[in-house]
Amino acid sequence: MNMRFASLTIMGLILGSPVFAADLPVNGPWPVPPVRVFTWTACYLGGMAAGGWGHKESADATAIVTGAASAPAVTVDPSGWLVGAQAGCDFQFAGDTVFGIEGTFAGGLIEGHSAVIPLGGTDSATATARLDALATLTGRVGYAIGRSLLYAKAGFAWADERYSAVGTFGGNAFDLEGPATRFAWTVGAGVEWAFSDYWAVRLEYDFYEFGNHRVTFSDTTSDFFSGAVGVVDVKQTIQTIKLGLSFRFMASPPLVAPVVTKY
């Protein structure tokens, strides 16, 4: 009896020892380190550079000084560059959908020239169209693929432009200038990549439809035609490709997705 009791005591000590207990299977689940999940919810401020081109059609402004009852249409295809800034906020919902609002402002020079059909004899003129500044206010919707965002945008645009027709008529020089502030609707699409939690780079295409707009031309500098004034209808579209960099200064911390491993 004493031998049996001693054997059971020794076996209990062995099974209860830490070395033997560590070798026994234990059912989970066991937690593992959490996984960080990036979110596009943030406000941001950044800079951008763009190349732009356009198409403009108008009546011949030189008719203001020539008095021609009809004149052929003038076409100008400007091109150039813009640099500026963008600011906005995005919100990513529980899934992969991202909604946001954004404002941009850029200045630069998108300019084009067109030779006007000679007015007679040695007379000729050059029509010029120039865009100096472009601003937008748009909403955007995107589809997030991790740190990449495919998006489309639409909204309104404002442009500061200048038109001119400079030449001679009857041997006398004229300089018709037509400053204009124009409004448009705009649509665009792009891709953005967040290479860190706080920095993102984007490539974007935008189209601007300005429609028809009446521009007042006047000559206030030449001697013979000073005081000449007339109105010309101008129709135009602009397109741009932008490369931008943004700092996400109110970025939400990356979400943590709990991971549970079962055994």
C-alpha positions as CSV (number, residue, x, y, z in Angstrom):
1,M,0.0,0.0,0.0
2,N,2.8,2.4,0.9
3,M,4.6,1.5,-2.3
4,R,1.5,2.2,-4.4
5,F,1.0,5.6,-2.7
6,A,4.7,6.5,-3.3
7,S,4.4,5.6,-7.0
8,L,1.3,7.8,-7.5
9,T,3.0,10.7,-5.7
10,I,6.1,10.6,-7.9
11,M,4.0,10.4,-11.1
12,G,2.0,13.5,-10.1
13,L,5.1,15.4,-9.4
14,I,6.5,14.5,-12.9
15,L,3.2,15.4,-14.7
16,G,2.9,18.7,-12.9
17,S,6.5,19.8,-13.6
18,P,6.9,22.8,-16.0
19,V,9.0,20.8,-18.4
20,F,6.4,18.2,-19.0
21,A,3.4,20.7,-19.0
22,A,5.0,22.7,-21.8
23,D,4.9,19.6,-24.0
24,L,1.2,19.1,-23.6
25,P,-1.1,20.4,-26.4
26,V,-3.2,23.4,-25.4
27,N,-6.2,24.5,-27.4
28,G,-6.2,28.1,-28.8
29,P,-7.1,30.6,-30.1
30,W,-3.8,32.4,-29.6
31,P,-3.5,36.1,-30.5
32,V,-0.8,37.2,-33.1
33,P,0.6,40.7,-33.7
34,P,-2.1,43.0,-35.2
35,V,-2.0,44.0,-38.9
36,R,-2.0,47.8,-39.8
37,V,-4.6,48.8,-42.4
38,F,-4.1,52.1,-44.2
39,T,-7.0,54.5,-44.6
40,W,-7.5,57.4,-47.0
41,T,-9.4,59.4,-44.5
42,A,-7.4,62.7,-44.2
43,C,-7.2,66.4,-45.1
44,Y,-4.2,67.4,-47.2
45,L,-2.3,70.3,-48.7
46,G,0.2,70.1,-51.6
47,G,1.6,71.4,-54.8
48,M,1.4,70.5,-58.4
49,A,2.8,71.2,-61.9
50,A,0.8,70.7,-65.1
51,G,1.1,70.8,-68.8
52,G,-2.0,72.2,-70.7
53,W,-3.4,72.7,-74.1
54,G,-6.6,74.0,-75.6
55,H,-8.7,74.9,-78.5
56,K,-10.4,78.3,-79.1
57,E,-12.6,79.5,-81.8
58,S,-13.9,83.1,-82.3
59,A,-14.9,85.6,-84.9
60,D,-12.2,87.8,-86.3
61,A,-11.7,90.6,-83.8
62,T,-10.0,92.8,-86.5
63,A,-13.5,93.5,-87.9
64,I,-13.8,96.0,-85.1
65,V,-11.3,98.3,-86.9
66,T,-11.8,97.2,-90.5
67,G,-15.6,97.4,-90.3
68,A,-16.0,94.2,-92.3
69,A,-19.6,92.9,-92.2
70,S,-18.4,89.3,-92.0
71,A,-15.0,87.8,-91.2
72,P,-13.7,84.2,-91.2
73,A,-13.5,82.4,-87.9
74,V,-10.1,82.5,-86.1
75,T,-8.8,79.3,-84.4
76,V,-6.1,79.3,-81.8
77,D,-4.6,76.2,-80.2
78,P,-2.7,77.3,-77.1
79,S,-0.4,75.2,-75.0
80,G,1.9,75.8,-72.0
81,W,2.3,75.1,-68.3
82,L,0.8,75.7,-64.8
83,V,2.1,75.5,-61.3
84,G,0.0,75.7,-58.2
85,A,-1.5,74.1,-55.1
86,Q,-4.3,71.8,-54.0
87,A,-6.1,71.3,-50.7
88,G,-8.9,69.1,-49.7
89,C,-10.3,66.3,-47.5
90,D,-11.1,62.7,-48.1
91,F,-13.2,60.2,-46.2
92,Q,-12.9,56.4,-46.7
93,F,-16.0,54.4,-45.7
94,A,-16.0,50.9,-44.2
95,G,-15.3,49.4,-47.6
96,D,-13.1,50.7,-50.4
97,T,-15.1,53.8,-51.4
98,V,-13.6,57.2,-50.9
99,F,-15.4,60.5,-51.1
100,G,-13.7,63.9,-51.0
101,I,-13.8,67.6,-51.9
102,E,-10.9,69.6,-53.3
103,G,-9.9,73.1,-54.3
104,T,-7.0,74.0,-56.6
105,F,-5.3,77.2,-57.8
106,A,-2.6,77.5,-60.4
107,G,-0.9,80.2,-62.4
108,G,1.3,80.0,-65.5
109,L,1.1,80.5,-69.2
110,I,-1.0,78.6,-71.7
111,E,-0.7,80.7,-74.8
112,G,-1.3,80.4,-78.6
113,H,-1.1,82.6,-81.7
114,S,-2.8,82.5,-85.0
115,A,-2.1,84.6,-88.1
116,V,-5.3,86.4,-89.3
117,I,-6.0,86.4,-93.1
118,P,-4.5,89.6,-94.5
119,L,-6.8,92.5,-94.4
120,G,-5.7,93.8,-97.7
121,G,-2.5,95.0,-99.3
122,T,0.3,94.7,-96.7
123,D,-2.2,94.7,-93.8
124,S,-2.1,91.7,-91.4
125,A,-2.8,90.8,-87.8
126,T,-2.0,88.2,-85.2
127,A,-4.6,86.8,-82.8
128,T,-3.4,85.7,-79.4
129,A,-5.2,83.8,-76.6
130,R,-3.5,83.4,-73.2
131,L,-4.6,81.8,-69.9
132,D,-2.8,83.2,-66.8
133,A,-4.6,81.5,-63.9
134,L,-6.9,78.5,-63.3
135,A,-8.9,77.6,-60.2
136,T,-11.3,74.7,-59.5
137,L,-13.7,73.4,-56.8
138,T,-14.5,69.8,-57.3
139,G,-15.8,66.7,-55.6
140,R,-14.2,63.3,-56.1
141,V,-15.1,59.7,-55.7
142,G,-12.5,56.9,-55.6
143,Y,-11.9,53.2,-55.2
144,A,-9.1,52.4,-52.8
145,I,-6.7,49.5,-53.4
146,G,-4.6,49.6,-50.3
147,R,-2.3,52.6,-50.6
148,S,-3.5,53.3,-54.2
149,L,-6.5,55.3,-55.1
150,L,-8.3,55.3,-58.5
151,Y,-10.6,58.4,-58.7
152,A,-12.9,60.5,-60.8
153,K,-13.8,64.2,-60.1
154,A,-16.2,66.8,-61.3
155,G,-17.0,70.4,-60.5
156,F,-16.5,74.0,-61.5
157,A,-13.6,76.0,-62.8
158,W,-12.6,79.7,-63.1
159,A,-10.0,81.2,-65.5
160,D,-8.3,84.5,-65.9
161,E,-7.5,85.0,-69.6
162,R,-6.5,87.6,-72.1
163,Y,-7.2,87.9,-75.8
164,S,-5.6,90.2,-78.3
165,A,-5.6,91.1,-82.0
166,V,-2.6,93.2,-83.1
167,G,-1.8,94.3,-86.6
168,T,-2.2,97.1,-89.1
169,F,-5.0,98.4,-91.3
170,G,-4.6,101.0,-93.9
171,G,-1.1,101.5,-92.8
172,N,-2.1,102.3,-89.2
173,A,-1.3,100.1,-86.3
174,F,-4.0,98.8,-83.9
175,D,-3.8,96.8,-80.6
176,L,-7.1,95.3,-79.6
177,E,-7.1,93.8,-76.1
178,G,-9.8,91.7,-74.5
179,P,-9.3,90.6,-70.8
180,A,-11.8,88.0,-69.6
181,T,-12.8,86.1,-66.5
182,R,-14.5,82.8,-67.5
183,F,-16.3,80.0,-65.8
184,A,-16.5,76.3,-66.8
185,W,-17.5,72.9,-65.8
186,T,-14.7,70.3,-65.4
187,V,-14.3,66.6,-65.2
188,G,-11.2,64.5,-64.6
189,A,-9.7,61.3,-63.4
190,G,-6.4,60.1,-61.8
191,V,-4.5,57.8,-59.7
192,E,-2.9,58.6,-56.3
193,W,-0.4,56.6,-54.3
194,A,0.4,57.1,-50.6
195,F,4.0,56.1,-50.3
196,S,3.8,56.8,-46.5
197,D,1.1,57.5,-44.0
198,Y,1.4,61.2,-44.5
199,W,2.7,61.7,-48.1
200,A,0.9,60.9,-51.4
201,V,1.8,61.5,-55.1
202,R,-0.8,61.7,-57.9
203,L,-1.1,61.8,-61.7
204,E,-4.3,63.4,-63.0
205,Y,-6.1,64.4,-66.3
206,D,-8.7,67.2,-66.4
207,F,-11.0,68.6,-69.1
208,Y,-12.5,72.0,-68.9
209,E,-15.5,73.2,-71.0
210,F,-15.8,77.0,-71.1
211,G,-18.5,77.1,-73.8
212,N,-19.2,80.5,-75.5
213,H,-18.4,83.7,-73.9
214,R,-18.6,87.3,-75.1
215,V,-15.3,89.1,-74.8
216,T,-15.1,92.9,-75.1
217,F,-12.1,94.1,-77.2
218,S,-10.8,97.7,-77.0
219,D,-7.9,99.7,-78.3
220,T,-6.5,102.2,-75.8
221,T,-2.9,102.5,-76.9
222,S,-2.6,103.1,-80.7
223,D,-2.9,106.5,-82.2
224,F,-5.3,106.1,-85.1
225,F,-7.7,103.5,-83.7
226,S,-7.6,104.5,-80.0
227,G,-11.1,104.1,-78.6
228,A,-12.3,101.4,-80.9
229,V,-14.5,98.9,-79.0
230,G,-16.2,95.7,-80.0
231,V,-17.6,92.4,-78.7
232,V,-16.5,89.0,-80.0
233,D,-17.8,85.5,-79.1
234,V,-15.1,83.1,-78.0
235,K,-15.6,79.4,-77.6
236,Q,-12.9,77.3,-75.9
237,T,-11.9,74.1,-74.1
238,I,-8.8,73.4,-72.0
239,Q,-7.1,70.1,-71.1
240,T,-4.4,69.5,-68.5
241,I,-2.2,66.7,-67.2
242,K,-1.1,67.3,-63.6
243,L,1.6,65.8,-61.3
244,G,1.0,66.5,-57.7
245,L,2.4,65.9,-54.2
246,S,0.3,66.2,-51.0
247,F,1.0,66.2,-47.3
248,R,-1.8,64.5,-45.4
249,F,-1.6,66.7,-42.3
250,M,-4.8,65.4,-40.7
251,A,-4.3,61.7,-41.6
252,S,-6.2,59.2,-39.5
253,P,-3.9,56.7,-37.8
254,P,-3.8,53.4,-39.7
255,L,-6.5,51.1,-38.5
256,V,-5.5,47.9,-36.7
257,A,-7.2,44.7,-37.9
258,P,-7.3,42.0,-35.2
259,V,-6.1,38.7,-36.3
260,V,-6.9,35.5,-34.5
261,T,-5.2,32.2,-35.2
262,K,-6.9,28.9,-34.3
263,Y,-5.2,25.7,-33.5
